[in-house]
Amino acid sequence: MPGITNLKSSNRDRRPADQEGDVEVTVANGLRLRGAGGRLTARLVASGVDQLKGRDWVLVGRAGSQTRRLPVEEYSMYGDRVVLKFRGIDDATGASELVGQDILIPCNGLVDLPEGSYYIFQLVGLTVRTRDGREIGKVCDIVHTGGTPLLAIEPGPGGGPSTREEILLPAARSICTAIDVASGCITIDPPEGLLELYGI
């Protein structure tokens, strides 16, 4: 199975590589107060991937909405949570204004993943084709069910006129035989009968 790290961008549309730095990605969510002195904590979206180490600033807000750039004064990890203190916010009154918001960083500040692993925002928008070149549609989301993640595909011309629902395909290496983010394509080799369930 390709490694899929659970980070989504603030924009569901793919952007050219030279514009990816403009995309904001949520790395921790649900800010809440922690102790005294204006400290806050939030749960990491992708546990085990430290996206905030060494950062002088982060963005606080909601993906797809206006965000606020805040300088980081203190930073530490606690299990699957991050504890932060922002410069200029020194008490619970100031920190409480940020409660419930998320922590985001620009896409180009993300930690590089091992080969064969992908962030969700890298996969959303990719065109899905069979090995013989037939276009099935475009990835619109990744669905986590507790097992193998599923590619949610919005049907394209190759989906046939009767196909209106999203197509769900397991993101298994045996099915997703090639993922080329640069060219914007996922090649699939689904087992016999799987696409037929969707009228394809």
Secondary structure, 3 states (H helix, E strand, C coil): CCEEECCCECCCCCCCHHHHHHCEEEEEEEEEECCCCCCEEEEECCCCCCCCCCCCEEEEECCCCCEEEEEEEEEEEECCEEEEEECCCCCHHHHHCCCCCEEEEEHHHCCCCCCCEEEHHHHCCCEEEECCCCEEEEEEEEECCCCCCEEEEEECHHHCCCCCCCEEEECCCCCEEEEECCCCEEEECCCCCCHHHHCC
